[in-house]
């Protein structure tokens, strides 16, 4: 075989590979799941040239199971984005799971985002949940983002190249 033929079939170098953005979706029910997936689809379209995406989803019901919670915690530990999608107050199982993330986080950057699934009057306990999530995000070294349907979302930039001072925008 000629050397020239081998060179033409060279593999992509590491410099050419895009970083992978790991996203963990935690959802209340199917409508909440659908909203989160739609938001991720928009992010993927917008950032396709900059990064690849790895998305894992867990329902709040699954997080109540210790085995599922443990597997989800491993995913959450390395996730760049933890996206909570709900329309009611945060269940205690999810709060417990989120508290456990301090033990599993292997990265100290990223976003904890709360995607609200309705624009109507706040559900009972929502303000307390938002305040608690904001404090938890700070404790975990994450940015906190509240995402409301129909509003422009300011989302992170990929870790490589370095984060820009101008976040990308996606309509939720």
ChimeraX attribute file (.defattr): number of C-alpha atoms within 10 A of each C-alpha:
attribute: neighborCount
match mode: 1-to-1
recipient: residues
	/A:1	5
	/A:2	6
	/A:3	7
	/A:4	8
	/A:5	9
	/A:6	9
	/A:7	9
	/A:8	8
	/A:9	8
	/A:10	8
	/A:11	7
	/A:12	8
	/A:13	7
	/A:14	8
	/A:15	7
	/A:16	7
	/A:17	11
	/A:18	16
	/A:19	16
	/A:20	16
	/A:21	22
	/A:22	19
	/A:23	22
	/A:24	24
	/A:25	25
	/A:26	26
	/A:27	26
	/A:28	22
	/A:29	15
	/A:30	12
	/A:31	14
	/A:32	22
	/A:33	21
	/A:34	14
	/A:35	19
	/A:36	25
	/A:37	16
	/A:38	13
	/A:39	19
	/A:40	19
	/A:41	13
	/A:42	16
	/A:43	19
	/A:44	16
	/A:45	10
	/A:46	14
	/A:47	16
	/A:48	12
	/A:49	9
	/A:50	16
	/A:51	17
	/A:52	16
	/A:53	17
	/A:54	11
	/A:55	15
	/A:56	15
	/A:57	18
	/A:58	19
	/A:59	20
	/A:60	22
	/A:61	16
	/A:62	17
	/A:63	21
	/A:64	16
	/A:65	11
	/A:66	11
	/A:67	11
	/A:68	14
	/A:69	22
	/A:70	15
	/A:71	12
	/A:72	22
	/A:73	22
	/A:74	15
	/A:75	20
	/A:76	27
	/A:77	19
	/A:78	20
	/A:79	26
	/A:80	24
	/A:81	22
	/A:82	25
	/A:83	25
	/A:84	25
	/A:85	28
	/A:86	24
	/A:87	20
	/A:88	16
	/A:89	16
	/A:90	20
	/A:91	14
	/A:92	11
	/A:93	16
	/A:94	21
	/A:95	14
	/A:96	13
	/A:97	19
	/A:98	18
	/A:99	15
	/A:100	16
	/A:101	17
	/A:102	16
	/A:103	11
	/A:104	15
	/A:105	18
	/A:106	13
	/A:107	14
	/A:108	13
	/A:109	17
	/A:110	24
	/A:111	22
	/A:112	25
	/A:113	22
	/A:114	23
	/A:115	22
	/A:116	22
	/A:117	20
	/A:118	15
	/A:119	10
	/A:120	8
	/A:121	7
	/A:122	13
	/A:123	11
	/A:124	10
	/A:125	11
	/A:126	16
	/A:127	12
	/A:128	12
	/A:129	17
	/A:130	17
	/A:131	11
	/A:132	13
	/A:133	22
	/A:134	19
	/A:135	15
	/A:136	20
	/A:137	21
	/A:138	13
	/A:139	13
	/A:140	20
	/A:141	17
	/A:142	21
	/A:143	19
	/A:144	19
	/A:145	20
	/A:146	16
	/A:147	22
	/A:148	16
	/A:149	15
	/A:150	11
	/A:151	11
	/A:152	13
	/A:153	19
	/A:154	16
	/A:155	18
	/A:156	19
	/A:157	19
	/A:158	20
	/A:159	15
	/A:160	11
	/A:161	10
	/A:162	8
	/A:163	11
	/A:164	11
	/A:165	8
	/A:166	10
	/A:167	13
	/A:168	15
	/A:169	15
	/A:170	17
	/A:171	14
	/A:172	20
